[in-house]
Amino acid sequence: MGAQRQGSTTRGRRSARISVAAGTDLSFDDDWFPARAKLYVTHTPAMDGGRDVLISIDPAYPNRWREAPYYDRILQIAAKRGRVVVSVGSQVFTLRRAPAS
C-alpha cells in the first residue's frame, strides 16, 4: 500500500492530501511532494500493534527533516499521534509526544 496523492486548490495554493493509512490521513501542501521535499511520508507497524507515521528521508539530503517547514510539522504529528519515526539511510530517529506535566 503506497501513499496516494490527491490535490485540491485552496487560496491559490495547491494543497496535497497524502493518505498514510487506512482510515487515517494527513494533509500536506506541495512543499511535501516527495520529489521536492526529498522525503516520503508513509506508515509502519508499531511495536504496540498500532501504526507509526514513518518519514523516509533521501540520504542525499540527510538534514531535510530538520528544516522548515518540515520539522515543525513533524513535531505536530508526533504530538497528535504519539510517535513519528524518521529514517535517514541506516539511522532511525523516533520523535515522541512530550509527557504531560
Secondary structure, DSSP 4 states (H G I P E B T S, - for coil): ---EEEEEEETTEEEEEEEEETTEEEEEEGGG-HHHHSEEEEEEE-TTSSEEEEEEEPTTSTTGGGSTTHHHHHHHHHHHHSEEEEEETTEEEEEEPPPP-
